[in-house]
């Protein structure tokens, strides 16, 4: 029978992701657990599922190449970019202390997304720079799978921005609660 999420069409979401990458032209992409399922499902025993996963994944890979974005896999050891004194990753842990734990594991402040909760936090380390979770840019009204989780009440939109040099950065978090519009603190 499946879940309400599983009955939703896949193509509009895939097209939106491809369009977002084309519009904003990121220089770096960290594939996350949702994208990485596609990689794993390409070899699924159900040929229809394997074909659909391969098609959707190929579109994402192709647009990343088109905009010349560097990518890293969803892998706790290899899924990182280290730039500007920060570790950048999708994220792997999901506890209340996930941002802190990622920073302590990496040994540097980090920027991540996995927990869908905009957050600024310091790790228990000598480096005093904050670490961040950007939250999510997804439509939370469509996250049906999470609506019974207490943590869902803290999910929201966010973006980390600032100035980055080769080995140092000054970053800030702009965020919005559920139902609020995400706004930058200055005009673009």
JOZIPE-V369376 format. One record per residue. N is the residue number from 1. RES is the residue in one letter. OMEGA is omega in whole degrees, 0 to 359 (NA if undefined). D_FIRST is the distance of its C-alpha to the first C-alpha in Angstrom with 1 decimal. Layout:
[[N	RES	OMEGA	D_FIRST] [N	RES	OMEGA	D_FIRST]]
This chain:
[[1	X	177	0.0] [2	X	181	3.8] [3	X	177	6.9] [4	X	178	9.3] [5	X	184	11.4] [6	X	180	9.2] [7	X	180	9.2] [8	X	178	13.0] [9	X	183	15.4] [10	X	189	17.0] [11	X	180	20.4] [12	X	178	21.9] [13	X	179	21.4] [14	X	178	23.0] [15	X	179	25.8] [16	X	179	26.5] [17	X	179	26.9] [18	X	179	29.2] [19	X	180	31.2] [20	X	180	31.6] [21	X	178	33.0] [22	X	183	35.3] [23	X	187	36.5] [24	X	174	37.3] [25	X	179	38.2] [26	X	178	37.7] [27	X	181	40.1] [28	X	178	37.8] [29	X	173	34.0] [30	X	177	32.3] [31	X	182	28.9] [32	X	183	26.4] [33	X	180	23.4] [34	X	177	21.0] [35	X	186	23.2] [36	X	174	23.8] [37	X	180	20.2] [38	X	179	20.9] [39	X	181	23.9] [40	X	183	22.2] [41	X	177	19.3] [42	X	179	22.0] [43	X	180	22.6] [44	X	180	19.0] [45	X	176	18.8] [46	X	186	16.3] [47	X	179	18.9] [48	X	178	16.9] [49	X	180	15.7] [50	X	179	19.2] [51	X	180	20.8] [52	X	180	18.9] [53	X	179	19.7] [54	X	180	23.2] [55	X	181	23.7] [56	X	179	22.7] [57	X	180	24.8] [58	X	177	27.7] [59	X	179	27.9] [60	X	179	28.2] [61	X	181	30.7] [62	X	181	32.7] [63	X	175	33.1] [64	X	177	34.2] [65	X	180	36.8] [66	X	181	37.8] [67	X	179	38.7] [68	X	178	40.2] [69	X	171	38.2] [70	X	181	38.6] [71	X	172	35.3] [72	X	182	34.4] [73	X	173	31.3] [74	X	188	29.0] [75	X	187	31.3] [76	X	178	33.0] [77	X	187	36.3] [78	X	184	36.3] [79	X	184	34.3] [80	X	162	37.3] [81	X	175	39.9] [82	X	184	43.1] [83	X	174	45.1] [84	X	180	47.4] [85	X	181	47.6] [86	X	167	43.8] [87	X	181	40.8] [88	X	184	38.0] [89	X	172	34.5] [90	X	182	30.8] [91	X	186	30.8] [92	X	180	29.3] [93	X	185	29.9] [94	X	179	28.2] [95	X	175	30.3] [96	X	182	32.6] [97	X	187	35.3] [98	X	181	33.4] [99	X	178	35.9] [100	X	183	38.9] [101	X	176	37.5] [102	X	180	36.8] [103	X	180	40.4] [104	X	178	41.9] [105	X	182	40.1] [106	X	181	41.2] [107	X	178	44.7] [108	X	172	44.8] [109	X	186	43.3] [110	X	168	39.9] [111	X	183	37.6] [112	X	181	33.9] [113	X	197	30.6] [114	X	187	27.8] [115	X	175	27.8] [116	X	186	27.5] [117	X	178	30.4] [118	X	189	33.7] [119	X	172	36.3] [120	X	184	39.8] [121	X	177	41.0] [122	X	174	43.7] [123	X	176	43.3] [124	X	183	45.7] [125	X	185	48.0] [126	X	178	51.4] [127	X	186	50.0] [128	X	180	49.9] [129	X	180	47.7] [130	X	171	44.4] [131	X	187	41.0] [132	X	161	38.2] [133	X	184	34.5] [134	X	185	33.9] [135	X	181	30.8] [136	X	172	28.3] [137	X	180	28.8] [138	X	177	25.1] [139	X	186	24.1] [140	X	177	23.2] [141	X	181	21.7] [142	X	180	18.8] [143	X	185	18.4] [144	X	182	15.5] [145	X	186	14.8] [146	X	190	18.5] [147	X	177	19.1] [148	X	182	19.3] [149	X	179	21.8] [150	X	181	25.4] [151	X	181	26.4] [152	X	182	24.6] [153	X	181	27.5] [154	X	180	29.8] [155	X	179	28.0] [156	X	181	29.9] [157	X	177	31.4] [158	X	176	34.4] [159	X	176	36.6] [160	X	182	39.3] [161	X	177	42.5] [162	X	182	46.1] [163	X	182	48.7] [164	X	174	48.3] [165	X	184	51.1] [166	X	184	51.1] [167	X	179	51.2] [168	X	180	50.8] [169	X	168	48.7] [170	X	187	48.8] [171	X	176	45.3] [172	X	177	43.9] [173	X	168	40.6] [174	X	184	39.8] [175	X	178	36.8] [176	X	175	35.1] [177	X	177	33.2] [178	X	179	29.9] [179	X	178	30.8] [180	X	176	34.1] [181	X	177	35.1] [182	X	180	36.0] [183	X	172	39.8] [184	X	180	42.2] [185	X	177	45.3] [186	X	181	47.5] [187	X	179	47.4] [188	X	NA	46.2]]
